[in-house]
């Protein structure tokens, strides 16, 4: 019977293990072992359930239009658990000089769907409004200069892509803060093809992004398709996906607390050596017919280097760190809060690239926290069932260049800094009923310009190892649906390959 190892127990690795468990249950003669270095599965997918609050410590939802997370939830019997963002309340603000200014209604990221809201918005100068009005008239010109789908080498930065359509002001005021919390990094270096594939495809087809989205909306109306809510999640939290998948995986096929140290080729098999984080005498030295690598990019690079010294150079070389801080206010405490109606606010990063201070005084730490604050979500408004009636749940997201300097601070310090930083923008906050902090160092690989070309080169070189697949957020998508799809697809391909004796 063929044996498959899955290294890494984040959502991509767990999805792969679940798929293999389903294959085995269907009668496919395959064994597998999921190896995870920590004591829990799920990676950054973690849910804290306390006092009627449901607090996501990592991602809080998935994009509805990508089907793979919903398909998995339905398959796991969680269809009745799926809830949607309350889009009738959807309004996003920008924090400008300690004041919240609403983004125009009807925006799809930086692309407007309603002219009146843009033209009446105080966010934009007349030059930016004129750039918006001019963009549809440049459709043919934009289409002629669109990125070539047939060439992975044809790429540009996100900033340049947005600038070509709407100018520098829109790129810096809207696109930069919108993308900072999702993809991390500076839009001047992020890959347009890697980060905005749907908009790049719209440009190739229509030239104008505005005309492309308008045409798509008309087609949906003609077909009787109602606009779906933008975000989906589970009533009791996204960790429910991990819990439901883990329940389908035999306990004997999971080894948490096992760090993989070496993967080496032995004949036509793979030997994996590692050690337990709890018991130094509990070592791992086993052989497998195939390996699915679902580890973070840095770990993957370390394990691949002995096999091919050039492979690590093709992986993303940088990753952004994040800190999530959540504050839960029960109804009696929430009455003093003045939270505007909407999903939350973003903090423009135009003035946030200053150097890190050398001495960790309280004043310097507060400045760092202000620079690192990227966004705050009003979770109780974005989703129902996240807080008791009348309660408020805020979730602040810290990242960017200043975040690494904050990672070393203890929870008490980070909570104080976050409390102060939010208070400067939305008004003085009472003490919460409870709060939590999660640190996610180097959790989000940055997709620089040329990312897809490097990934294609990586996959070409990996063809020399047909019994190994790389999955995770370092390759072709960072969202939960992308990772679920990648894990399950790789597991199916590997099962077919080993059964056909192609390894």
N, C-alpha and C positions, 0 to 999 in steps of 0.2 A: 504494500500500500504506500503510495506517495505521501511525503510529509512536506508541509509548507510552514515556514516561519513567518510571522508578522511581527516586525520590530517597531514598537510604538503604539501606545494605546489612546491616542487622541481620537477624534471622531472619524477620521479617515481610516485609521487602523481598526477601530471597533466595527466600523461598517464593513470592512473587508472580512473580519472574523465572523461577523453575523452572516454575511453572504456565504462563506465557506460552511458554516453550520447548517444553513438551509440546503446547500448542495449535498452535504453529507446526509441530512435527513431525507433527502429525495433519493438516496441510494448511491450517490457518487462515492466510490471508494477512495477517500482522501482524509488524511489526518492533518491537523494544524495546531500550532501553539502560538498564542499571543503573548509577547514579551513586553512588559511595561516597567520602566525604571522606578516610577513612583508607586505609592500604595493605592492609587485610585485610577479609574479609567475616565476618559473624557477630555483630558487636556484642559483647555481654557473653557470648555463647556461645563459649567458648574452652577447649581442653583441652591440658594439658601432660602429655606421656608421657615418663617418664624412669626408668631403672633398675628397670623392672618396675612402677612406680607409674603410675596414671592419675589425674591431679589436675584436677578441674574448677575453672576460675578464675571462673566465673559460676554459673549454676544447675547443680545436680548431677543433676536428674532431671525427669520430668514426672509429673503425677497420672494414674494408670492409667485411672481411670474416664472421662476425657475422651479420645475416640478418635482425634483428628486427628493427633497425633504418631506414634502406632503405625501408623496407616494410611499415613502418608508413609514411615515406615521400611520397611514391607513393600513399598510401591511401588518404593522405591529398591533393593530386594534386600537389605535389612539385617535381615530378620526373625530370622535366626539370631544376630544381634548383640544382640537385645533381652534384657536381664536385668532381674530384679525385686528389690525390696528384700527383705531377709531378715526378714520380719515375725515369725517365731518368736523373733527376737532383739530385737524392737522394745520398747524401754523408753526413755522420755524423762525426764530429770531437771530439776529446778529448782535453781539455785545459790542457797542460802539461807545467809548468814553463812559463806561459804567451805566449805559442806557441800552435797553433792548429795543431794537428796531426790527419790525417784521419784514421777512422776505415777502415779495409779492405773491399773491395767491396764484395757484395754477402752475407753479414752476416745476419742471421735471429736471432736477439738479439745476444747471445754469441755463436751461432752455425754457423760455416762457410759452405758455399755452393761452394766456389771456393778455391782450395788449393793454387794456385799461389799467390793470394792476401794476404793470411795469411802468407805464408812462406817468402814473401818479405816485410812484414810490419815491420817498425821500432818500433811499439808499443810493440812487444813481444820479450822476451828473447828466446834463443835457447831452454831453458827448457820448456817454454810455447808452442813453436811450436812443440816440441817433444810430449808434452801431447796431442795436437790436433791430431797429426799423429797416436798416440797410441790408441785413444778413440775407433775407429771402431773395433780394434782388441780385445777390452775388451767387446764386445757386449754381449756374453753369460754370463759373470760374472756380468755385470751391470743388465742384465735382471733377473738374479737369485736374486739379492738384491733389485729389484725395489719395490716401495711402493705398498702395497696391496690395490687394489681398493675396496675390500669387507669390509675393516676395516677403519672407519674414524679415529680411534686412531693411525693408522700407518702413521706417518708424520715425517718430518725433516725440518730443516731450508733451505732456498733458497741457502745460502752459502754452506752448506754441500752438497746439491744436485749438484750444479755446480762444487764444488771441486771434488766430486767423478768422474765426467766426464772429467774435463779439468784442475784441479789443482787450487791452491790458487791465482796464478797471474791472471788468466782469471776471477775468481770470483771477485777479488777486482778491476781489471782494467776495465773490460767490464760490468759484470753483475751488480755490485753495482751502477754505475752512470746511467745505462740504466733503472733500476727499481726504483731509488730514486724519479724521477719526476713523475712516474706513480702511484706507490703504497706508497711512503713515507717510512720512517723507515730504519732500518738497516737490510741488508739481512741475518745477523747472527741470527736474531730473527723472520724474516718473514717466514710464512708457505709456503713450496714448493707446497703442494696440493692446498692451497688457492690462491696462486699468479701465479703459473705456471701449471695449470691443463693440458694444451695441451702437455707440455713437459713431465710431469709425465706420461701421457697416452702413449706418444711415447716410453718412457723408458720401460714401461710394455710390449709393443708390439715388440720392436726392440732391446732393450738394448741400443744400440748406438743412440744418438740423431742425429749424422751426417748421419748415414745410414738410419734412419727413415725419415728424411727430403728428402734425395736423392730418396728414394723409393716413397715417396709421389709425388715428382716432376716428376718421371718417369711415374707414374700412370696418372697424369694429362696430360702429353704429349701423352700417348697412347690413352687417351680418347678425345683428341683434345681440352682440356680445357686450355685456355690461362691464364697466371698468372694475377690476378686482381691487380689493384693498392692497396697499403697497406692501405691507409686512404681515407675516404670519408667525405664530408661536404656539406653545402649548400652555393650557390653562395653569398647570402646576409646574411649569418651567421646562426649559429645554433639556435639562438633565434627565427628564423622563425618557427622551430618546435613547440615551446611553443606558439607562436602567432597563428599559424594555429589550434592547438588543442584548445586553449582558445576560438577561434571564434566559435567552435562547442559546447561549454559548455554554457548552459543558464546562463545569468548574475545572476539570482536569486539563482543559485546553487554554487556561489563562494562568499566567505567572506574573503577578504584580510584584514590585520591589526587586526586579531583576534588571540590572544594568548590562547591556551588551557592550563588550569591550573590543571584540575582534570578530570580523566575518572573513573567512578565508576559503579559497577554492581548494577542494581535496578531490582529485579525480573529476567526476561529473556531478559532485554534490557540494554542498556548502557546510562548512563546520562553523558553528557559532559558539564563541566562548564568552562567558560573563560571570557575574557574581551577584549574590543577594545583598541588598542594602541593610538587611537586618542580621544576617548570619554569615560571617566571612567564610565559614566552612561550607556553606551551601553554594557550590560553584556550578556553573552551567558549561557543559561541553558536549554538544549534540550535533548530529549531522541531519541536514534537510535536503530535499530535492529542489526546493525553490524558496525564494525569500521575497517578501513584500516589505519594502522599507518605508515606514510611515513616521519617520523621526524628523525633528526640526532640522533646518538646513545645515546648521553648524555640526550637529551630530552626524548627519548624513555625510558631510564632507570628511569628517574624521574617519568614518568607517570605510569610505570609498577610496581614500587616498592610497592605501597599500595595493589596491586592485588596479588603479590607473591614476597616476599623479595628475592627469589633466582634468579628470572628472570634477574635482572640487572647484576648479576655476570657472566652470560653467554654471555652478549654482549661484543664487543671489549672494552677494558678498556682504550685504548690510541688512539689518533688520531693526525695526523700531520697537521700543519698549513702551509698555502702557501701565498705568495705575488706575484701577477702578475704585471709586469711593462712593458708597451708598449711604443715604440718610433716610431713616424711616420715622415719620411723625404721625402719631396717633391723632384721631380727630380733634381731641380737646387741645392739643398743642398746635395742630395745623391751622387753627382759626386765626392765628396771628400772622400767618404767611400771606404774602401778596403775590402769588404765582399767576402770571398771565395765562390765558387760555392758549393751549398749544402743546406741541410735542417737546419743546425745549429750545435751547439756544446754542449757537456756534460762536467761537471766538476767532476772529481773523488773526492770521499769523504774520501780518506784515511787519510788525515791530517786535517779533519774538525771537530773533536770531542772535541776541546778545550773548556774550561769553558767560561761562559759568563762574560764579564767585568762588574764590579759594577758601574763604573762612565761613563756616556754617553758623553765622549769627542768625538770630530769629528774623531780623529785617531782611537779610539776604535770602533766607529760606522762603519767606513770604513773597519776595520778588520772583524767585524761581517758580514757585507754585502758580503765580499769576501768569508767567510765561508758558508754563507747561499745560495750563488748563485749555483744552481744546473744545470741550462741549459739556453740556449738562442736559440730560433727558428728564422730562417730567413724566415718569413712568406711569403713574396712576392715571394720567390723561391719555397717554399713548395706547395703553391696553387696559380694558376692564379686567377684573379679577386679579389685579396685582397688589391691591391694598384694600383694607376694610373701608366701608362707607365713610366719607369725610376725611379720610387719612391722606397723607401726601408722601410720595416716595420719589426722592431725587437721586439721580445717579450721575456722578461727575466722572469725566474721562480726562486723564492727564497723559500727555505724550509729547512727541517732538524732541528737539535737541536738549531741552532742559530736563526731561524726564529721568534719564539715567542717574543724574545727581540726586534725585529724590528717592530712588529705589532703596538706598541704604538706610533711610530714616525709619524709625519704629512706627508702629500703628498709631500710637497716641499723637505723635508729631504730625503724621500725615493727615489724620482726622482734623486736627486743629488747623492745619494749613488749608485743607479743603473747605472747612467751615468758613474760614475768613475769606477765601477767594470767592466762594459763591455769594457770601454776604455782601461783598463789594458790588455785585452785579444785580442781584435780585432783592436786596434789602437784608436787614439783620435777621438771622435765623435763630430760633430758639434751640435749646439742646434737644437732640433727637431722642426718641424712645430707644432706638439702638442704631448702630452704624457698623459698617464693615469695610475692610480694605482688602484688595487683592492686587498683587504685583505680578505682572506678566513680562518678565525681561526677554528681550529679543524675540518677541512672540509673533511679529508680523514681518515677513521678508519683504524687502522693497523691490519692486519691479522697475529697474532703470530702463532708459531708452535702449532698445535692442534686446530686451528680455526674451521675447519669443524666439528670436534667432538663436540665442544661446541655449534655450531649452530644446529647440529642435536639434542643435548640435549635440547636446547632452543625450537626447534620446537616440540619436544615431550612434553615438559611441557606446551607449548601453546595449545596443543590439549585439555586441560581443558577449553579453551576459544574458542570454534569452531566458534564463531561469531567475531573473531578478527584475522587479518593477519598483519604481519610485513614485510614491503618492504623498500628498500633503499640500500645504498652502504655499510651497516654494515654487510651484510650477505653472499651473494654468487656472488659478482662481483661489480666492481666499474665503468665499462665502460658504456657509454650511451646506447648501445644496451641491455646490461644486465638489466639496470634500467627500460627501456621501456618495455622489456619482462616481468620483475617481476611485474610491475604495471598493465599491461593489463591482465596478467594471473590471478593475485589475484582478480581483479575486476570480471573477468568471473567466477571464482570459487565461489566468494561470491554471485554473482547474482544467479547462479545455486542453491547454498545452501539455500538462503532465499526463492526462488520459490518452492523448494522441502520441505520447512518447516522443514529443518534439524537442525535449530538453536534452 
